Amino acid sequence: MQQKLIGFFGILLLLCNSCMKWDYGDDITDFDVVAKGLFVVCEGNFQYGNATLSFYDPANNQIENEIFFRANGMKLGDVAQSMTIYDNKGWIVVNNSHVVFAIDPDTYREVGRIENLTSPRYIHFISDEKAYVTQIWDNRITIINPKTYSITGYIEVPDMDFGLGSTEQMVQSGRYVYCNCWSYQNRIIKIDTETDTVSDSLTVGIQPNSIALDAFNRLWVITDGGIEGSPLGFEAGALYCIDLSSFSIVKSFSFKTGDQPSELQISKDGETLFWLNGDVWKMNVNASALPAYPIIEDKQTKYYGLTVSPETGDIYVADAIDYSQQGIVYRFSKEGELLDSFYVGITPGAFCWKN
């Protein structure tokens, strides 16, 4: 469930706690192993249970769609949110099915799952036996044991505005994990991984929706400014740079009121930022101003997801089209030249690199 739809969906989610029925089948596909490539996580439509997973092989420009269903004979679930590879397993967070699946990244077959989560968004691994799962509409971050696929505890997140929990992406520096509190929130929280507690928080602009850690141990944050009529307020979105040694804002850049910047990404060397704001934008982390022109212009598309290849620097942008038909992923060179495009599932919103 991405930021663009959550305001409406969040209200529905509070009113109805839908449960996914896992329908198993016997028609199983064996896939040829591809050593490197890109998983594309497609949300599907809220409460339709039509989330899907695709895999793209950049070396051969080949796409395989519906790989979770084809490999397991069952649907992925309702609103696939994100995916991470850790310990040679692909961890797929499925928000409205309240589950995190673990799959073999070569065969795409399920090897385990964590269930009974409230509304999971992202997973971050602290060690082989501890990981954090952020949630929306829950004032807690769930602690899990990846070895046993079990919930072992919770991190209470204090001072959530309007009593609504919303924790999102996580990055780690040393013993601390930093997490943006997004929907109807305006904070970055600092979590001590040794005590599993929130040790500090920092107020930024309204609705920080994505974060990235640069090569100089600074945290970058994009805020979208909220929506008109929000009880938290409505303002121009901004890009913040936070020094982690002092946990303070050292630089900030404002967007135009009404812009919706999102999907902050960073290059492998940690020196170049990318984000979506209608177009695709690129900026060096030491720049003194926002860029004047995008690297990739929006050609009447609904750019919804973004990633940058850690090997080639190629830029991949997901186009949700109308959120009801198959989406498209465009592959651009690091200079912004279109190299390839391919159809995936409904509402492609997240990516995960297999390297």
Order of alpha helices (4+ residues) and beta strands (2+ residues): alpha-beta-beta-beta-alpha-beta-beta-beta-beta-beta-beta-beta-beta-beta-beta-beta-beta-beta-beta-beta-beta-beta-beta-beta-beta-beta-beta-beta-beta
